[in-house]
Amino acid sequence: MKHLYSVLVFLLLTSCIPYKFAPKIKGDHVQLAKKFHRKLPRQHAFIFEDTKKAGEFYDYLFYKLRPDPDLHPDDFAYNLPADIHGIKGYLTFYEVERSSNTLNLIPLVIDAALEVNDYDALLEDTYASRTGHWYIVMILRDEAVKDMLNPEHEHYKLAKQYLSDLKKEYLNTANYESLLLTGH
């Protein structure tokens, strides 16, 4: 029994306790944007993890969907016009960060021991660790401003397929300017 307590104390002191998890999204994921991140609108969204650098999805969409070739990137706005197999839609996207956080017990114990002996804490910055993950959240509306990603919308399957194809093209394209040559 004495050894069991020693092992439990050792495991407790050498462990990290996760207290917040970033979601793992595989495949084509549609859910309410507000449930994914509280600052987003209450509409259905197509969500995927962005494995590229920050701002690359913006660059991709700038070359893919910009309606006017003379449009400057700073003027690129929300509600981008999108042609979904002959149906006019409007795309809005967000880059959202979600993080995984852990509580590291070893630095806490070491600093507690130092403070008991009247020394200053040394490891305050390492009590918790954080790993950020970036996600692209896309909302698609029709001309009547109805949520096209709502499963009850008449063009739900077309809208979901369109965004899935957009995601695949984005992840497989390295040079976004080449989209201008291919005619999107």
Stockholm file with secondary structure:
# STOCKHOLM 1.0

chainA/1-184         MKHLYSVLVFLLLTSCIPYKFAPKIKGDHVQLAKKFHRKLPRQHAFIFEDTKKAGEFYDYLFYKLRPDPDLHPDDFAYNLPADIHGIKGYLTFYEVERSSNTLNLIPLVIDAALEVNDYDALLEDTYASRTGHWYIVMILRDEAVKDMLNPEHEHYKLAKQYLSDLKKEYLNTANYESLLLTGH
#=GR chainA/1-184 SS CHHHHHHHHHHHHTCEEEEECCCCCCSCEEEEHHHHCTTSCSSEEEEEECCSCTTHHHHHHHHHHCSCTTCCGGGCCSSEEEEETTEEEEEEEEEEEEEEEEEEHHHHHHHHHHHHTTCCCSCGGGSEEEEEEEEEEEEEEETTCCBTTSTTSTTHHHHHHHHHHHHHHHHHCSCTTHHHHHTC
#=GC SS_cons         CHHHHHHHHHHHHTCEEEEECCCCCCSCEEEEHHHHCTTSCSSEEEEEECCSCTTHHHHHHHHHHCSCTTCCGGGCCSSEEEEETTEEEEEEEEEEEEEEEEEEHHHHHHHHHHHHTTCCCSCGGGSEEEEEEEEEEEEEEETTCCBTTSTTSTTHHHHHHHHHHHHHHHHHCSCTTHHHHHTC
//
